[in-house]
Amino acid sequence: MTLVALSSSAFSLSSGLTGSYYYKKGNPTSSRFLISYSSIIIIIIIIIIIIIIIIIIIIIIIIIIIIIIIIIIIIIIIIIIIIIIIIIIIIKSVTVTLIRCCGKTSFKFLFWGEFLMQFGF
């Protein structure tokens, strides 16, 4: 709708500026409008400008979507790293506690076995 409105307004503006005229043929009431070359060029330029604006808007939307996806991936990576660090801290503290209490090898392997069994390994 906007393209048609702009094209028709550019057409009427350019035809008025270039001095287009009514061509009367036989009957003075029947008239035909002659389109000048400059009005066609102005319409083509307006259509090209509208296409360029649409392409720029699409590129901006794609860039915004890519930035949002990158931010989401970074947040997920940070959350995974924090979870891994928390799990490592818990494992170290429990392992150190078990080692202090009862002996090095048996309880360390026992804890790792229970830990892996909780995740189905």
Summary of the structure (lengths in Angstrom):
residues: 121
radius of gyration: 37.4
end to end distance: 62.6
largest distance: 116.5
contacts: 259
relative contact order: 0.06
helix: 80%
strand: 5%
